[in-house]
Every structure is written in structure tokens, then in C-alpha cells.
Amino acid sequence: MGAFTAFYPFDMSLTLNNFRFNIGTGRIGSFFNSVNMSLLTAVIGTVFVFTFAYITEKTEGFGILTKIAKLLSILPLTLPGMVIGLAYIFFFNSPTSPLNFIYDTIIILVMANILRFFSVPFLTATGASKKLDREFESVSDSRSIPC
């Protein structure tokens, strides 16, 4: 209700002025920025999650590194999204950070979204990969055509 009032709670008259886009940036520019960010997050996040899940579930020989990676993959569930976003901004805003060039780009938002929503698809992908028979990989290796 507060979004539809002029100045909540002091002026409770109804208005739609709070939903106007900034005339300087244009109405459609903000929309395309959101679409670009969501597409980049979806594509990069999907590739990253499934690659990470495959490496942690199907490769052997990493031992303790795999356990640490699984523990760190659950960490975003415990952190609020605002904390993750602010941590990214403070880290990348520092002039001494080696990744300072990412600051003030859409990539920082894509990375924060991927980290924020990483845990659930990771757990889904690892659960699905555990159900697959390990013999599928050995069969696919034997069926590959040598170049």
C-alpha cells in the first residue's frame, strides 16, 4: 500500500507517481538492462552450476577439496542477499582489489546473483548425478571414436 501513496505515512493520498521511470535513462533502457542481466545470469549460472556439480560428484582424487567445495556451496543459503551484494560492492570497489575493473559493470550483478542462487540448483544437480549409474561414463568412453 505504501508504494501507491504520495508520502507514506504522512500523505496517504493515492498516486502512481512512484512508478515513473527516470526520464533521463529512458523507459526501455532499464527494461533491457534487466533482461540482459537475467539472461547472462541464467546462461553463465547454468554452465557454472552443472560444471561444478559434475566435478564434485564424478571426479575422484580431490578428497578434502571436494568436501570443502560442498561445504562452501551451502554457504549462500545462510547469507541474506543484501549481505552478498554489499560484500561484492565493497570488495570490488576497493582500489587495491585485483578485480577492481569489474566494479560499475553488469558483471558484478551477475556474479552476485549466481552466488545468491547457487545452492539450490547445485543440490539438485548433485542429487540427480548421484542417481546416474557410473557405468554410463565408462560406456561412453568405450564408444568414443578416436580422432
C-alpha positions as CSV (number, residue, x, y, z in Angstrom):
1,M,0.0,0.0,0.0
2,G,2.9,2.3,0.7
3,A,4.0,2.3,-2.9
4,F,0.7,3.7,-4.0
5,T,0.7,6.7,-1.5
6,A,2.3,10.1,-2.1
7,F,4.5,10.1,1.1
8,Y,3.8,7.2,3.4
9,P,2.7,7.6,6.3
10,F,2.3,11.4,6.2
11,D,0.4,11.9,2.9
12,M,-1.8,8.9,2.2
13,S,-3.3,10.3,-1.0
14,L,-3.2,7.7,-3.8
15,T,-0.8,8.2,-6.7
16,L,1.1,6.4,-9.4
17,N,4.0,8.8,-9.5
18,N,6.2,6.4,-7.6
19,F,6.2,4.1,-10.7
20,R,7.5,6.6,-13.2
21,F,10.8,5.8,-14.9
22,N,13.6,8.3,-14.8
23,I,13.2,10.4,-18.0
24,G,17.0,10.7,-18.4
25,T,17.6,7.0,-18.7
26,G,14.5,6.2,-20.7
27,R,11.8,3.7,-20.1
28,I,13.0,1.0,-22.3
29,G,16.7,1.2,-21.3
30,S,16.0,0.0,-17.7
31,F,14.0,-2.9,-19.1
32,F,16.7,-4.1,-21.4
33,N,19.3,-3.8,-18.7
34,S,17.2,-6.1,-16.5
35,V,16.7,-8.6,-19.4
36,N,20.5,-8.6,-20.2
37,M,21.4,-9.2,-16.6
38,S,18.8,-12.1,-16.2
39,L,20.0,-13.8,-19.5
40,L,23.6,-13.5,-18.5
41,T,22.9,-14.9,-15.0
42,A,20.9,-17.8,-16.4
43,V,23.4,-18.8,-19.1
44,I,26.6,-18.4,-17.0
45,G,25.0,-19.7,-13.9
46,T,23.7,-22.8,-15.5
47,V,27.0,-23.7,-17.0
48,F,28.9,-22.9,-13.8
49,V,26.5,-24.9,-11.5
50,F,26.4,-28.0,-13.7
51,T,30.2,-28.0,-14.2
52,F,30.8,-27.6,-10.5
53,A,28.3,-30.3,-9.7
54,Y,29.9,-32.7,-12.2
55,I,33.4,-32.0,-10.9
56,T,32.4,-32.5,-7.3
57,E,30.4,-35.7,-7.9
58,K,32.1,-37.5,-10.7
59,T,35.8,-36.8,-10.3
60,E,37.9,-38.7,-7.8
61,G,41.3,-37.9,-6.2
62,F,40.5,-34.5,-4.8
63,G,39.3,-35.8,-1.4
64,I,39.2,-33.0,1.1
65,L,38.9,-30.3,-1.6
66,T,35.6,-31.9,-2.7
67,K,34.3,-31.8,0.9
68,I,35.3,-28.2,1.3
69,A,33.7,-27.3,-2.0
70,K,30.4,-28.9,-0.9
71,L,30.5,-27.1,2.4
72,L,31.1,-23.7,0.7
73,S,28.3,-24.4,-1.8
74,I,25.8,-24.5,1.1
75,L,27.0,-21.2,2.5
76,P,24.8,-18.8,0.3
77,L,21.7,-20.4,1.9
78,T,22.8,-18.9,5.3
79,L,23.6,-15.4,4.0
80,P,20.9,-12.7,3.1
81,G,21.1,-11.4,-0.4
82,M,21.8,-7.9,0.8
83,V,24.9,-9.1,2.6
84,I,26.2,-10.8,-0.5
85,G,25.5,-7.8,-2.7
86,L,27.2,-5.4,-0.3
87,A,30.2,-7.6,0.2
88,Y,30.7,-7.7,-3.6
89,I,30.4,-3.9,-3.9
90,F,32.8,-3.3,-1.0
91,F,35.4,-5.8,-2.3
92,F,35.3,-4.8,-6.0
93,N,35.2,-1.0,-5.1
94,S,38.5,-1.2,-3.3
95,P,41.3,0.3,-5.5
96,T,43.7,-2.4,-4.1
97,S,41.4,-5.2,-5.3
98,P,42.9,-7.0,-8.4
99,L,39.3,-7.3,-9.7
100,N,38.5,-3.6,-9.4
101,F,37.8,-3.4,-13.2
102,I,34.6,-5.3,-12.6
103,Y,33.2,-2.6,-10.4
104,D,30.4,-0.5,-12.1
105,T,29.6,-3.2,-14.7
106,I,26.8,-5.6,-15.1
107,I,29.2,-8.5,-14.4
108,I,29.2,-7.7,-10.6
109,L,25.4,-8.1,-10.5
110,V,25.6,-11.3,-12.5
111,M,28.2,-12.7,-10.1
112,A,26.2,-11.7,-7.0
113,N,23.0,-13.3,-8.5
114,I,24.8,-16.5,-9.4
115,L,26.3,-16.8,-5.9
116,R,23.0,-15.9,-4.2
117,F,21.0,-18.6,-6.1
118,F,23.8,-21.2,-6.4
119,S,22.9,-23.6,-3.6
120,V,19.5,-25.0,-4.7
121,P,20.5,-25.8,-8.3
122,F,23.8,-27.2,-7.1
123,L,22.0,-29.6,-4.7
124,T,19.5,-30.5,-7.4
125,A,22.3,-31.3,-9.9
126,T,24.4,-33.3,-7.4
127,G,21.3,-35.3,-6.4
128,A,20.4,-36.0,-10.0
129,S,24.0,-37.0,-10.8
130,K,24.1,-39.4,-7.8
131,K,21.2,-41.3,-9.3
132,L,23.0,-41.9,-12.6
133,D,24.8,-45.2,-12.9
134,R,28.6,-44.8,-13.1
135,E,28.7,-47.3,-15.9
136,F,27.3,-44.7,-18.3
137,E,30.6,-42.8,-18.3
138,S,32.7,-46.0,-19.0
139,V,30.4,-47.0,-21.8
140,S,30.6,-43.5,-23.4
141,D,34.4,-43.7,-23.1
142,S,34.5,-47.0,-24.9
143,R,32.1,-45.8,-27.6
144,S,34.1,-42.7,-28.4
145,I,35.6,-42.5,-31.8
146,P,39.4,-41.9,-31.8
147,C,40.4,-38.9,-33.8
